[in-house]
Amino acid sequence: MNALMTNTYPVTAADYTSAGRASADIKRKLKQLGVSGDVLRRVAVASYEVELNLVIHSLGGELSLSVYPDRVQLVSSDVGPGIPDLSLAMREGWSTANDEARSLGFGAGMGLPNMKRNADDFDIQSEVGKGTVITMGFRLA
Amino acid sequence: MTIQDMVRILQARVLIGHEKLDTPVYTACCSDLMSDVLAFVDEKTVLITGLTNPHVVRTSEMLDLKCLVFVRGKVPSDDILESAEEQGLVVITTKATAFSACGMLYAEGLRGVPVPLEWNTEDDA
């Protein structure tokens, strides 16, 4: 099925000031397309979490939004460093965030589990030295 | 209660959103950890916090929160207030500490957001 809309947002590593701008724009665009309520909130939260992860943990990457008639898809891909132990990374409370991220109120080890909880479909692939790709799908009622 | 009631109870100063003080509020959450707010809050509620960085407002935007209460008299910078205004948030500040602010609001009937949480049974052994 062809996408109604696609958009890609570059996300810069350690740019804490801009973190969240892509997600704010994604939320605005979805709202304009008539997405609302629970789905809009879940996409917004998952998007913000994954965008923050790119800023806090990655060496840089991008966040892509695709909107189809029956679903929204978010794909985050980065250029590294990759996650050595995915099961540990998915555990609530586990975090490798630095002090700067923690001082802003993040790094509680809730990001990945929270993305999984909010998305209808969640997939994460990671290779150390190469990078991480997270794909999330959200069904539109 | 309404946000106006919260302003009265907390003897708070309204920074943004004077026109929306009659908005009803039923629940609130209090945290400086935006990670937790993002993970556990799933209703349009009030956030009481001592954190004044832009991510407090951005977190509120993602969750469609109604009102931000800054404690210990904290006032965020103008650009943060501007982005709160763009979103239609009400922002107030109180001299009370987070603990006292929560206590005063709870005593007047405001309740915490329901957080579904189950003990890990393995930890009970």
Interface residues (C-beta under 8 A of the other chain):
Chain A: T17 A19 G20 S23 A24 K27 R41 A44 V45 S47 Y48 E49 L104 G105 F106 G107 A108 G109 M110 G111 P113 N114 R117
Chain B: D32 L33 M34 S35 D36 V37 L38 A39 D42 L51 N53 P54 H55 V56 R58 T59 E61 M62 L63 D64
